[in-house]
Amino acid sequence: MKLKIKEILKICNGSLICGNENVCIESYSKDTRTIKKGDCYVGIKGENFDGNKFWQDALAKGAAACILDSFEGHLDDDFETPIILVEDTVVALQKLAAYLRSKINIPVIAVTGSVGKTSTKDLIATVLSQKYKVLKSPGNLNGQIGLPLNILSYHDEDVMVLEMGMNDFGQIKTLSKIARPTISIITNIGTAHIGILGSRENIVKAKLEILEGMEKDSPLIINNDDDLLNKLKLDNLIKCGITKEADYKAKNILVEPNKTIYDVVYKDKKINITLPLMGEIFAMNSLFAIATGDILGLTIKQIKEGLENFNSSLAHFNIINLKNKITIIDDTYNSNFEALKNALQVLLKYPGKRHIAVLGDILEMNQFAKEIHEKIGNLDEIKKLDALFLAGENVKYIEEKAKNKGNLKNNLFYFSKKEDLQETLKSYLTDGDVVLIKASNGMKFSDVTNYIKLNI
């Protein structure tokens, strides 16, 4: 949608420093490294840099206009490129996205949850693309800036699939009111951000803010296996599940290397799916895609083809095959209790001589750090490992609970720093080992993966 500068001024309550108010804008960027000619540059002040200071770089790369909330520099009298000054560029971006959304009448699917948002979004988009032209959130750009930019990238698609993330109250509410979802999904209620929100019950409240922008008769699709979500009493609730009663249910699940095979039963229909993703959690996430596709009129054949042709590289697990048949399951993208438990299940079902986990701290747990890491140490999956390597501060609580359990009596190694872990791990690995490497992104355990890749 093209907007003239004078329209943008009105929507954002901005003032024009200079330039022609009749210039038309139809695309937006906040990054001078990837900005394209004709984009409107939005300068955003972050924790480590102030995007307002790069307006000249943006113009040098062909930006057609700039929206800033602070301005430094000198302008010649004949300077023609429009520069708009607003009170807050993030709020301005959100207002523009909300305005665009109000002008288009297409299905908008919103996905939130503690675990599995990105894979669920990608599964839904892949299924819907069998019938529709789909706009989806790239990667995990799901926040107060990323989601508005996603909406503003709309061109002529038939449907939007948007991911919504949060770490505090009010954030999903803001995103929902911008996106106005016609279908929403809550994948589960875990412990991510519990250190901020205080309890899983509060996380439910924060996730349910997704209803704020929805019409009352719009469907909310939930994971009915979740012990908190299955207590919801709402109209237009659609339930997906494996162990509990569900409108869309997965049965007879068989997890094999790089794939999961299962049956899906819904209404009077049954589909056998071979999903090119490994893990029961992906079977669950596919149910959200099946339900969405069914609501939007896809056939069984279209749904099945969408799932079975899914691009597995979009999932977080990165399978790395090294010499001597050593396999790394690199899941260093991020971590929380639920995602870690699922990753351990995948590790234990992967064929190999020994199954080894390399774990770092789960961050942002605050006062819950000790409790969550002790809970990990007590998992049945931990007891079944052939070896466990730990590095960090809070993983010492995993060590305290896991030591002397199962095979770990002589095969549990704790280090305060991951650099010390790497050398011991390299020496420990032998032919046929399968190694899961997982920690919160801030622990930078991708360094461990890279070290093993380079030195085995």
Secondary structure, DSSP 8 states (H G I E B T S, - for coil): --EEHHHHHHHHT-EEEES-TT-EE--EES-TTT--TT-EEE--B-SS-BGGGGHHHHHHTT-SEEEESS--S---TT--S-EEE-S-HHHHHHHHHHHHHHT--S-EEEEE-SS-HHHHHHHHHHHHTTTS-EEE--TT--STTHHHHHHHT-SS-SEEEEE---SSTTHHHHHHHHH--SEEEE----STTHHHH-SHHHHHHHHGGGGGGS-TTS-EEEETTSTTGGG---TTEEEEESSS--SEEEEEEEEETTEEEEEEEETTEEEEEEESS-SHHHHHHHHHHHHHHHHTT--HHHHHHHHHT--GGGSS-EEEE-GGG-EEEEETT---HHHHHHHHHHHHHS--SEEEEEEE---S-GGGHHHHHHHHHT-HHHHT-SEEEEESSTTHHHHHHHTTSGGGGSSEEEESSHHHHHHHHHHH--TTEEEEEE--GGG-THHHHHHHHHH-
